Amino acid sequence: MYKVISLFSGCGGADLGLQGGFSFLGKRYNRQQVEFVHASDVDEMAVKTYNHNFEHKAIVVDIKKLNFRRGFADIVIGGFPCQQFSTVNPTKNPNRKENQLFWEMARVIDQVRPKVFIAENVKGFYTLEGGKYFNLAKKEFESLGYRVYHRLINCADYGVPQLRQRIIIIGVRKDIKSDFIFPKPLHGMESSPKNAWVPLKKVIKSLIPDDERFYFSERAVQGAKNAKPNMKRAVAQDLEKPCLTITSHLAKVSINSRDPVLLVDPKKEKYRRFTPREAASIQSFPETFEFPVSDTSAYKQIGNAIPPAMFWHIGKTLIALLEANKVGMRGTLPSNMELITGYIEFI
Ligand SMILES: C[S@@+](CC[C@H](N)C(=O)[O-])C[C@H]1O[C@@H](n2cnc3c(N)ncnc32)[C@H](O)[C@@H]1O
């Protein structure tokens, strides 16, 4: 069993993916050889959802207050907060160091010195200001003694019914010799053999849910129709294709934004937002994963989550790398004292 520290756990999308042991759209994602020794988030409602769905429990705490002893875990994972790097809806100044929580993730990695880590973020983190923030993080991770591998991946390529581009950053401690190779796309243009992306219709059971609260009012639709041409409008989704990216902004989805919505009846011009359950499925959460919180909290947690189906593939590949390096690992340790003390508890 590989011991895992989960930072910025949210409701547990990444954690479910890494852990496995769930089904989604008829596919079984097997349990992986991991044991969570720590999971936390600053958001109480996200931790409530997490603890409802996992046997192990997360705690509510600010990452800045966390300290770990060296060797406490083999794997550290964290999708650090991304609002400030969002190209669509930035809410914080990315230049302020206190908004760049990857420094905190790096601090934990430095304390624990895990064998590997996985960080995740929005595309903007990779592209904003010519990659300035990504390069800062990469340099910092490298300076801690890790080889860094990264790829901008599309979650739809891994069976998620959503076009969601995310930067995945993998760190492999330098004494582990193997290179990390990203898993090949299973769907889409780059898949071989060719396998189509999973379309949205696979997770929309009924286009017409009974609950009126998911529909936009006639007034809102008319307002959007009469708005100036340069105003933003919601994007009615094609059920035959994967959904456009859903965000944490889901609870405030409006017909006057670029949010993905459903056109239920073209003649009556009836539009609606996704239900929380549909949003969870668009993110590849299994039906069994429950959100025992308000719709507002559920939408936020779901929109923030790392799709479990995608993360399962990343996790599986990384665990295979660790397994391949298990035998003779001691022999491959460098004579560098700092790394060897990595196995001794001293904090
Ligand atoms: C991108 S979301 C993580 C999603 C999660 N990994 C998942 O897959 O469901 C980022 C998370 O960081 C949390 N967060 C923000 N600031 C934090 C802090 N200072 N300490 C701990 N968690 C924080 C947010 O509450 C949010 O849940």
The ligand as a Tripos MOL2 file, in Angstrom:
@<TRIPOS>MOLECULE
LIG
   27    29     1     0     0
SMALL
NO_CHARGES

@<TRIPOS>ATOM
      1 C1         -9.4270   22.8010   -7.2740 C.3       1 LIG1
      2 S1        -10.1920   22.5490   -5.7240 S.3       1 LIG1
      3 C2         -9.6780   20.8970   -5.3440 C.3       1 LIG1
      4 C3        -10.6000   19.8550   -5.8620 C.3       1 LIG1
      5 C4        -10.3350   18.4800   -5.3240 C.3       1 LIG1
      6 N1         -8.9700   18.0560   -5.5010 N.3       1 LIG1
      7 C5        -11.2330   17.4600   -6.0030 C.2       1 LIG1
      8 O1        -10.7770   16.7560   -6.8840 O.co2     1 LIG1
      9 O2        -12.4270   17.4060   -5.6500 O.co2     1 LIG1
     10 C6         -9.1920   23.4950   -4.6240 C.3       1 LIG1
     11 C7         -9.5680   23.3420   -3.1650 C.3       1 LIG1
     12 O3         -8.6440   24.0730   -2.3800 O.3       1 LIG1
     13 C8         -9.3200   24.4860   -1.2080 C.3       1 LIG1
     14 N2         -8.5270   25.5470   -0.5650 N.ar      1 LIG1
     15 C9         -8.4180   26.8540   -0.9320 C.ar      1 LIG1
     16 N3         -7.5820   27.5020   -0.0890 N.ar      1 LIG1
     17 C10        -7.1440   26.5800    0.8160 C.ar      1 LIG1
     18 C11        -6.2640   26.6610    1.9310 C.ar      1 LIG1
     19 N4         -5.6720   27.7950    2.2660 N.pl3     1 LIG1
     20 N5         -6.0410   25.5290    2.6430 N.ar      1 LIG1
     21 C12        -6.6530   24.3650    2.3100 C.ar      1 LIG1
     22 N6         -7.5010   24.2380    1.2610 N.ar      1 LIG1
     23 C13        -7.7450   25.3400    0.5210 C.ar      1 LIG1
     24 C14       -10.6850   24.9130   -1.7150 C.3       1 LIG1
     25 O4        -11.6270   24.9160   -0.6660 O.3       1 LIG1
     26 C15       -10.9600   23.8750   -2.7960 C.3       1 LIG1
     27 O5        -11.7360   22.8200   -2.2970 O.3       1 LIG1
@<TRIPOS>BOND
     1     1     2 1
     2     2     3 1
     3     2    10 1
     4     3     4 1
     5     4     5 1
     6     5     6 1
     7     5     7 1
     8     7     8 2
     9     7     9 1
    10    10    11 1
    11    11    12 1
    12    11    26 1
    13    12    13 1
    14    13    14 1
    15    13    24 1
    16    14    15 ar
    17    14    23 ar
    18    15    16 ar
    19    16    17 ar
    20    17    18 ar
    21    17    23 ar
    22    18    19 1
    23    18    20 ar
    24    20    21 ar
    25    21    22 ar
    26    22    23 ar
    27    24    25 1
    28    24    26 1
    29    26    27 1
@<TRIPOS>SUBSTRUCTURE
     1 LIG1         1 GROUP 0 **** ****
